[in-house]
Amino acid sequence: MNIVPNTLDLIGNTPLVHLAGPSAEAGCDIYGKCEFSNPGASVKDRAALFIVQDAEERGLLKPGGMIVEGTAGNTGIGIALVANAKGYKTTIVMPETQSREKMDTLRALGAKLVLVPAAPYANPGHFVHTSRRMAEETEGAIWANQFDNVANRRAHIETTAEEIWEQLDGQVDGFVCAAGTGGTIAGVGMGLKAKNEKVKIGLADPHGAALYNYYAHGELKSEGSSVAEGIGQGRITGNLEDAPIDTQYRIGDEEGMKWVERLLQEEGLCLGLSSGINVAGAIALGKELGPNSKIATILCDTGFRYLSSLYNAGWLKEKGLPVFPWLIDDD
Ligand code: PMP
């Protein structure tokens, strides 16, 4: 009964888990979509599959062709797996500040990895611009362009939102998540609103991102910084255009890490920091919507991807973050 015909069919259809601690804190029901259960262990497998399929349908990607992408890591991992399953090659351009685990994983999957120094978006050396140029200069290559390619958010309109709606039997009052490309929040937001326009969509924005100010005051302005990987956007990407965002929360790294710690210790879930920030945002919306509400959020990726950072005492100290008590002796 549980046989799937193709490895690509393993992407999506992830479980939705009721989160006891966050629900108790919010005084309502908080659910996490287990995106770490995807084959590439993150939410980005969905976008990778839709982007590759879209390029095939448009006739842009020919057999044996190459997919080039600029990514904080998880999209690259998704693309490398999808590309391997379909006979394409992968080149990934990534800022050198991302976790070592992501780099090792990409190399292990057979992707060609190009590391560039972290730079502002306006700088031509930024990883996104570098990846576009590499795709243009390579025969038979396409640029996945996850930030502005709306095949990304379509993955979430057609799969993630549908799944959440079905899993909660249409009893969903709110959805919260952070934005990297914005594909998840825009796509799930659009998909859920199409089912019931009263579903509240909340953005959880890390420090250093400009979207909180944009949705609150109409101004793209950022303050502070965050160590969270994969989230924190400074512009309205193609995927964020017309995103139906009703409310926004600014969530600090310490708040996000508190939930990473509690979910690990109390519920046995090992997650990355964007998941902790999402859960903190879901709790904030849950407190607003009241005791009988049901809020869904995204558990974006596995914590195993951050053993040398979020789960390492020396790294946490260096970043000025509290060290999980059980790690202190390791230092
Ligand atoms: N969390 C992590 C760990 C990610 O890698 C990403 C993707 N960049 C996100 C959250 C945000 O997802 P999206 O790109 O759909 O906004």
Boltz pocket constraint, residues with backbone or C-beta under 6 A from the ligand:
constraints:
  - pocket:
      binder: B
      contacts: [[A, 42], [A, 43], [A, 44], [A, 72], [A, 73], [A, 74], [A, 75], [A, 178], [A, 179], [A, 180], [A, 181], [A, 182], [A, 183], [A, 184], [A, 185], [A, 229], [A, 230], [A, 231], [A, 272], [A, 274], [A, 275], [A, 300], [A, 301]]
      max_distance: 6.0
